Amino acid sequence: MADFLSRLEHLFHPVDGWGAFRRGARKAAVVFVLYRANGRWMVPFVRRRADLRDHPGQVALPGGGVQEGESAWEAAQREVAEEIGVAVGRLVPLGAGEPVYAAVSNFSVVPFVAYLPDPVPTFVHDNRELDGVLEIPLDRLLDDSAWLQSDDPWRFRYLAHEESVVWGLTERIFAGLAPKLTAALSGPLSEDQTPGPPAPAA
């Protein structure tokens, strides 16, 4: 377990050195939270309420907008605390992935990867924004055969889990994290697996 977490730290950008948000976009940060349960790595997602303005009804990683005067990681911790009840300071940051831009909502989103040590609290979701918390095993997320492709013209990828569907922006964010998560699980780092400099904001 410690080796996996250590490898992740080497593969992702530092939480304060991941780059910059897209110019003119709304700033947001989310967290891919890893924790152990019954011998498996698990990841909590949130089910957004259907009456929200931004990404209504979708499954998302816990997170939200970055407020004036706070860093992206500070915003991410605050949002995790507000959305699923994990107190600020409980998460152990492992690094950051590349920012993802959502043109429909004009959000520039930086994804962080963090570890939630034992004991893992019971997640308590924010009823004002969320319908619940969905806990998905990491091995299922990384199983390519579990991801399906829609019959719609734009042929998006999705993962069905417990009557919910992971797709859209959340699928794009996870797709960016997945290669490094797989590499960290597979064994020691090679020189070409270490992260390069952050990509400049568009």
C-alpha positions as CSV (number, residue, x, y, z in Angstrom):
1,M,0.0,0.0,0.0
2,A,2.7,2.5,0.9
3,D,4.6,1.7,-2.3
4,F,1.5,2.4,-4.4
5,L,1.0,5.8,-2.7
6,S,4.7,6.7,-3.0
7,R,4.6,5.9,-6.7
8,L,1.6,8.1,-7.2
9,E,3.4,11.0,-5.6
10,H,6.2,10.6,-8.1
11,L,3.8,10.3,-11.1
12,F,1.6,13.3,-10.5
13,H,2.4,17.0,-10.3
14,P,2.8,18.6,-6.9
15,V,-0.4,20.1,-5.5
16,D,1.1,23.6,-5.7
17,G,2.9,23.0,-9.1
18,W,0.3,21.6,-11.5
19,G,0.0,24.7,-13.8
20,A,-2.8,27.2,-14.3
21,F,-6.4,27.4,-15.1
22,R,-7.6,28.3,-18.6
23,R,-7.9,32.0,-19.1
24,G,-11.4,33.3,-18.8
25,A,-12.8,30.1,-17.5
26,R,-14.5,29.4,-14.2
27,K,-12.0,27.8,-11.8
28,A,-12.8,24.5,-10.1
29,A,-11.0,21.7,-8.3
30,V,-12.0,18.1,-7.6
31,V,-10.4,15.2,-5.7
32,F,-10.0,11.6,-6.6
33,V,-10.0,10.2,-3.1
34,L,-8.4,6.8,-2.5
35,Y,-9.2,4.7,0.6
36,R,-9.1,1.1,1.7
37,A,-12.2,-1.0,2.4
38,N,-12.4,-4.8,2.7
39,G,-9.0,-5.1,1.1
40,R,-9.7,-3.0,-1.9
41,W,-8.9,0.5,-3.0
42,M,-12.2,2.5,-3.3
43,V,-13.1,5.9,-4.6
44,P,-16.1,8.1,-3.6
45,F,-18.1,9.9,-6.2
46,V,-21.1,12.1,-5.7
47,R,-24.5,12.0,-7.4
48,R,-25.5,15.6,-8.2
49,R,-29.2,16.7,-7.8
50,A,-31.2,16.9,-11.0
51,D,-32.3,20.5,-10.3
52,L,-28.7,22.0,-10.2
53,R,-27.6,24.5,-12.8
54,D,-24.2,23.0,-13.6
55,H,-24.0,19.3,-14.6
56,P,-27.4,18.4,-13.1
57,G,-28.0,14.7,-12.2
58,Q,-24.5,13.6,-13.1
59,V,-22.0,11.5,-11.1
60,A,-19.0,13.6,-10.3
61,L,-15.8,13.6,-8.2
62,P,-16.3,15.6,-5.0
63,G,-15.2,19.2,-5.6
64,G,-16.4,22.6,-6.8
65,G,-15.5,26.2,-7.5
66,V,-12.4,27.9,-6.3
67,Q,-13.2,31.1,-4.4
68,E,-11.2,34.3,-4.5
69,G,-8.1,34.2,-2.2
70,E,-7.9,30.4,-1.9
71,S,-5.6,28.0,-3.7
72,A,-7.0,25.1,-5.8
73,W,-6.0,22.5,-3.2
74,E,-7.6,24.6,-0.4
75,A,-10.8,24.8,-2.4
76,A,-10.7,21.1,-3.1
77,Q,-10.4,20.2,0.6
78,R,-13.2,22.6,1.5
79,E,-15.5,21.2,-1.1
80,V,-14.8,17.6,0.0
81,A,-15.6,18.6,3.5
82,E,-18.9,20.3,2.4
83,E,-20.0,17.6,0.0
84,I,-19.1,14.3,1.7
85,G,-18.1,15.2,5.3
86,V,-14.4,14.5,5.2
87,A,-12.9,17.2,7.5
88,V,-10.3,19.6,6.1
89,G,-6.8,18.2,6.9
90,R,-7.8,14.5,6.8
91,L,-6.8,14.0,3.2
92,V,-3.2,13.3,2.4
93,P,-2.4,15.0,-0.9
94,L,-0.6,12.8,-3.5
95,G,-0.5,15.2,-6.4
96,A,-2.5,16.8,-9.3
97,G,-3.3,15.8,-12.8
98,E,-3.7,17.9,-15.9
99,P,-6.5,20.5,-15.9
100,V,-9.5,19.6,-18.0
101,Y,-11.7,22.2,-19.7
102,A,-15.5,21.8,-20.0
103,A,-16.7,24.1,-22.8
104,V,-20.4,23.7,-22.1
105,S,-20.1,25.1,-18.6
106,N,-16.8,27.1,-19.1
107,F,-15.2,25.3,-16.2
108,S,-11.4,24.7,-16.0
109,V,-11.0,21.9,-13.5
110,V,-7.8,20.6,-11.9
111,P,-8.1,17.1,-10.5
112,F,-6.2,16.2,-7.3
113,V,-5.4,12.7,-6.1
114,A,-5.4,12.2,-2.3
115,Y,-5.4,9.4,0.2
116,L,-7.9,9.1,3.1
117,P,-6.2,7.2,5.9
118,D,-8.0,4.8,8.2
119,P,-10.4,5.0,9.9
120,V,-12.5,6.1,7.0
121,P,-15.6,8.0,8.2
122,T,-19.1,7.3,7.0
123,F,-19.6,9.7,4.1
124,V,-22.3,12.3,4.8
125,H,-23.5,14.1,1.6
126,D,-24.8,17.6,1.3
127,N,-28.5,17.3,0.7
128,R,-28.6,20.8,-0.9
129,E,-26.5,19.7,-3.9
130,L,-26.3,15.9,-3.8
131,D,-28.5,12.9,-4.0
132,G,-25.9,10.6,-2.4
133,V,-22.4,9.2,-2.5
134,L,-21.3,6.4,-4.8
135,E,-18.3,4.3,-3.8
136,I,-16.6,2.5,-6.7
137,P,-13.7,0.1,-6.5
138,L,-10.5,1.3,-8.2
139,D,-10.0,-2.0,-10.0
140,R,-13.4,-1.6,-11.6
141,L,-12.7,1.9,-12.7
142,L,-9.4,0.7,-14.3
143,D,-11.0,-2.2,-16.0
144,D,-11.4,-1.1,-19.7
145,S,-14.0,-3.9,-20.3
146,A,-16.3,-2.3,-17.7
147,W,-16.5,0.9,-19.7
148,L,-19.1,0.9,-22.5
149,Q,-19.7,3.1,-25.5
150,S,-23.1,4.7,-26.1
151,D,-25.1,4.4,-29.3
152,D,-25.5,8.1,-29.5
153,P,-23.9,10.0,-32.4
154,W,-21.1,11.3,-30.2
155,R,-20.3,7.8,-28.9
156,F,-19.3,8.8,-25.4
157,R,-17.8,6.3,-22.9
158,Y,-19.6,5.5,-19.7
159,L,-19.4,3.2,-16.7
160,A,-22.7,1.9,-15.2
161,H,-22.5,1.2,-11.4
162,E,-25.4,0.7,-8.9
163,E,-28.0,2.3,-11.2
164,S,-25.8,5.3,-11.8
165,V,-23.6,6.2,-14.7
166,V,-20.1,7.8,-14.8
167,W,-19.7,9.8,-18.0
168,G,-19.1,13.2,-19.5
169,L,-16.7,15.5,-17.7
170,T,-16.1,13.0,-14.9
171,E,-15.1,10.3,-17.5
172,R,-12.7,12.8,-19.2
173,I,-11.1,13.6,-15.8
174,F,-10.7,10.0,-14.9
175,A,-9.3,9.1,-18.3
176,G,-6.5,11.6,-17.7
177,L,-5.7,10.1,-14.3
178,A,-6.0,6.4,-15.3
179,P,-2.6,5.8,-17.0
180,K,-0.7,7.0,-14.0
181,L,-2.9,5.1,-11.5
182,T,-2.3,2.0,-13.6
183,A,1.4,2.6,-13.7
184,A,1.5,3.1,-9.9
185,L,-0.2,-0.2,-9.3
186,S,2.0,-2.1,-11.8
187,G,5.4,-1.6,-10.0
188,P,8.5,0.5,-9.7
189,L,8.9,3.7,-11.7
190,S,10.9,4.0,-14.8
191,E,12.5,7.3,-15.8
192,D,9.9,7.9,-18.5
193,Q,7.0,7.6,-16.0
194,T,8.0,10.7,-14.0
195,P,5.8,13.8,-14.7
196,G,7.0,16.5,-17.0
197,P,6.5,20.2,-16.5
198,P,2.8,21.3,-16.2
199,A,1.1,22.1,-19.5
200,P,0.5,25.9,-20.0
201,A,-3.0,27.1,-19.7
202,A,-4.8,27.6,-23.0
